[in-house]
Amino acid sequence: MNVVILQGDGRPFGVLEVDSRSEDEFIEHDLAFLQGHGNILGMAIERDRHERNLKAALGAIRFS
């Protein structure tokens, strides 16, 4: 089962995948659960990107 990890602007970042040894092991609730985790990862990636940009901007101001 795969879900897309979306960035804050809606662009895809990557794919979150889980596998099962048996076919048809996943149900709709499993997909919703995995998509929720993909959404959290996307928000964490976006937050990290913003924090890095902010630190870089603050560093540039300090050395100006």
C-alpha distances in whole Angstrom, upper triangle without the diagonal:
4,7,10,13,16,20,23,24,21,20,17,17,14,10,8,6,5,6,8,12,12,11,10,10,8,10,11,12,9,7,11,11,9,10,13,13,12,15,17,17,18,21,22,21,24,26,26,27,30,31,32,33,36,37,37,39,41,42,43,46,47,48,50
4,7,10,13,16,19,20,17,16,13,13,10,6,6,4,7,9,12,15,16,14,14,14,11,13,12,14,11,8,11,12,8,9,12,12,10,13,15,14,14,18,19,18,20,23,23,24,26,28,29,30,32,34,34,36,38,39,40,42,44,45,46
4,7,9,13,16,17,14,13,10,11,9,6,5,7,9,12,15,18,19,18,16,16,13,14,13,13,11,8,9,10,7,6,9,9,7,9,12,11,11,15,16,16,17,20,21,21,24,25,26,27,29,31,32,33,35,36,38,40,41,42,44
4,6,10,13,13,10,10,6,8,6,5,6,9,12,15,18,22,22,21,20,20,17,17,16,16,14,11,12,13,10,8,11,10,7,9,12,10,9,13,14,13,15,18,18,18,21,23,23,24,27,28,29,30,33,34,34,37,38,39,41
4,7,10,11,9,9,6,5,5,5,7,10,13,17,20,23,25,24,23,22,19,20,18,18,16,13,13,13,10,8,10,9,5,6,9,7,5,9,11,10,11,14,15,15,17,19,20,21,23,25,25,27,29,30,31,33,35,36,37
4,7,8,5,6,4,5,7,9,10,14,17,20,24,27,28,27,26,25,22,22,20,20,18,15,15,15,13,10,11,11,8,7,9,8,5,8,11,9,9,13,14,13,15,18,19,19,21,23,24,25,27,29,29,31,33,35,35
4,5,5,5,6,6,9,11,13,17,20,23,27,30,31,30,29,29,25,26,23,23,22,19,18,18,16,13,13,13,10,8,10,9,5,7,9,7,6,10,11,10,12,15,15,15,18,20,20,21,24,25,26,28,30,31,32
4,5,7,9,10,13,15,16,20,23,26,30,33,34,33,32,31,27,27,25,24,23,21,19,19,18,15,14,14,12,9,11,11,7,6,10,9,6,9,11,10,10,14,15,15,16,19,20,20,22,24,25,26,29,30,31
4,6,9,10,14,16,18,22,25,28,31,35,36,34,33,32,29,29,26,26,25,22,21,22,20,17,17,17,15,12,14,14,10,10,13,12,9,12,14,12,12,16,17,16,18,21,21,21,23,25,25,27,29,31,31
4,6,9,12,14,16,19,22,25,28,32,33,31,30,29,26,26,23,23,22,19,18,19,18,14,15,16,13,11,13,13,9,11,14,12,11,14,16,14,15,19,20,19,21,24,24,24,27,29,29,30,33,34,34
4,6,9,12,15,18,21,24,28,31,32,30,29,29,26,26,24,24,23,20,20,21,18,15,17,17,13,12,15,13,10,12,14,12,11,15,16,14,15,19,19,18,21,23,23,24,27,28,28,30,32,33,34
4,6,8,11,14,18,21,24,27,28,27,26,26,23,24,22,22,21,18,18,18,16,13,15,14,11,11,13,12,9,12,14,11,11,15,16,14,17,20,20,20,22,24,24,25,28,29,30,32,34,35,35
4,7,10,13,17,20,24,27,28,27,27,26,24,25,23,23,21,18,18,18,15,14,15,14,10,11,12,10,7,11,12,9,10,13,13,12,15,17,17,18,21,22,22,24,26,27,28,30,32,33,34
4,7,10,13,16,20,23,25,24,24,23,21,22,21,21,19,16,17,17,14,12,14,13,9,11,13,10,9,13,13,11,13,16,16,15,18,20,20,21,24,25,25,27,29,30,31,33,35,35,37
4,6,10,13,16,20,21,20,20,19,17,19,18,18,16,13,15,14,11,10,13,11,8,11,13,10,10,14,15,13,15,18,18,18,21,23,23,24,27,28,28,30,32,33,34,36,38,39,40
4,7,10,14,17,19,18,18,17,15,16,16,16,13,11,13,12,8,8,11,9,6,10,11,9,10,14,14,13,16,18,18,19,22,23,23,25,28,28,29,31,33,34,35,38,39,40,41
4,7,10,14,15,15,15,14,12,15,15,15,12,10,13,12,8,10,13,11,10,13,15,13,14,18,18,17,20,22,22,23,26,27,27,29,31,32,33,35,37,37,39,41,42,43,45
4,7,10,12,12,13,11,10,13,14,14,10,10,13,11,8,11,14,12,11,15,16,15,17,20,20,20,23,24,24,26,28,29,30,32,34,34,35,38,39,40,42,44,45,46,48
4,7,9,9,11,9,9,13,15,15,12,12,15,14,12,14,17,15,15,19,20,18,21,24,23,23,26,28,28,29,32,33,33,35,37,38,39,41,43,43,45,47,48,49,51
4,5,7,9,7,8,12,15,15,12,13,16,15,14,17,19,18,18,22,22,21,24,26,26,27,29,31,31,33,35,36,36,39,41,41,42,45,46,47,48,51,52,53,55
4,7,10,8,11,15,18,18,15,17,20,19,17,20,23,21,22,25,26,25,27,30,30,30,33,35,34,36,39,39,39,42,44,44,45,48,49,49,51,54,55,55,57
4,7,6,9,13,16,17,14,16,19,19,18,21,23,22,23,26,27,27,29,31,31,32,34,36,36,38,40,41,42,44,46,47,47,50,51,52,54,56,57,58,60
4,5,8,11,14,16,14,15,18,18,17,20,22,22,22,25,27,26,28,31,31,32,34,36,36,37,40,41,42,44,46,47,48,50,52,52,54,56,57,58,60
4,6,8,11,13,11,12,16,16,16,18,20,21,21,24,26,26,27,30,31,31,33,35,36,37,39,41,41,43,45,46,47,49,51,52,53,55,57,58,59
4,7,10,11,9,11,14,14,14,16,19,19,19,22,24,24,26,28,29,29,32,33,34,36,38,39,40,42,44,45,46,48,49,50,52,54,55,56,58
4,7,8,6,7,11,11,11,13,15,16,16,19,20,21,22,25,26,27,29,30,31,33,35,36,37,39,41,42,43,45,46,48,49,51,52,54,55
4,5,5,7,9,10,11,13,15,16,17,19,20,22,23,25,26,27,29,31,32,33,35,37,38,40,41,43,44,45,47,48,50,52,53,55,56
4,5,5,6,9,10,11,12,15,15,16,19,20,21,23,25,26,27,29,30,32,33,35,36,38,39,41,42,44,45,47,48,50,51,53,54
4,5,5,6,9,10,10,13,14,15,17,18,20,21,23,24,26,27,29,30,32,33,35,36,38,39,41,42,43,45,47,48,50,51,53
4,5,5,6,9,10,11,12,14,15,17,18,20,21,23,24,26,27,29,30,32,33,35,36,38,39,41,42,43,45,47,48,50,51
4,5,5,6,9,10,10,12,14,15,16,18,20,21,22,24,26,27,29,30,31,33,35,36,37,39,40,42,43,45,47,48,49
4,5,5,6,9,10,10,12,14,15,17,18,20,21,23,24,26,27,29,30,32,33,35,36,37,39,41,42,44,45,47,48
4,5,5,7,9,10,11,13,14,16,17,19,20,21,23,25,26,27,29,31,32,33,35,36,38,39,41,42,44,46,47
4,5,5,6,9,10,11,12,14,15,16,18,20,21,23,25,26,27,29,30,32,33,35,36,37,39,41,42,44,45
4,5,5,6,9,10,10,12,14,15,16,18,20,21,23,24,26,27,29,30,32,33,35,36,37,39,41,42,44
4,5,5,6,9,10,11,12,14,15,17,18,20,21,23,25,26,27,29,30,32,33,35,36,38,39,41,42
4,5,5,6,9,10,11,12,14,15,16,18,20,21,23,24,26,27,29,30,31,33,35,36,37,39,41
4,5,5,6,9,10,11,12,14,15,17,18,20,21,23,24,26,27,29,30,32,33,35,36,38,39
4,5,5,6,9,10,11,12,14,15,17,18,20,21,23,24,26,27,29,30,32,33,35,37,38
4,5,5,6,9,10,11,12,14,15,16,18,20,21,22,24,26,27,28,30,32,33,35,36
4,5,5,6,9,10,10,12,14,15,16,18,20,21,23,24,26,27,29,30,32,33,35
4,5,5,6,9,10,11,12,14,15,17,18,20,21,23,24,26,27,29,30,32,33
4,5,5,6,9,10,11,12,14,15,16,18,20,21,22,24,26,27,29,30,32
4,5,5,6,9,10,10,12,14,15,16,18,20,21,22,24,26,27,29,30
4,5,5,6,9,10,11,12,14,15,17,18,20,21,23,25,26,27,29
4,5,5,6,9,10,11,12,14,15,17,18,20,21,23,25,26,27
4,5,5,6,9,10,10,12,14,15,16,18,20,21,23,25,26
4,5,5,6,9,10,11,12,14,15,16,18,20,21,23,24
4,5,5,6,9,10,11,12,14,15,17,19,20,21,23
4,5,5,6,9,10,10,12,14,15,17,18,20,21
4,5,5,6,9,10,10,12,14,15,16,18,20
4,5,5,6,9,10,10,12,14,15,17,18
4,6,5,6,9,10,11,12,14,16,17
4,5,5,6,8,10,11,12,14,15
4,5,5,6,9,10,11,12,14
4,5,5,6,9,10,11,12
4,5,5,6,9,10,11
4,5,5,6,9,10
4,5,5,6,9
4,6,5,6
4,6,5
4,6
4
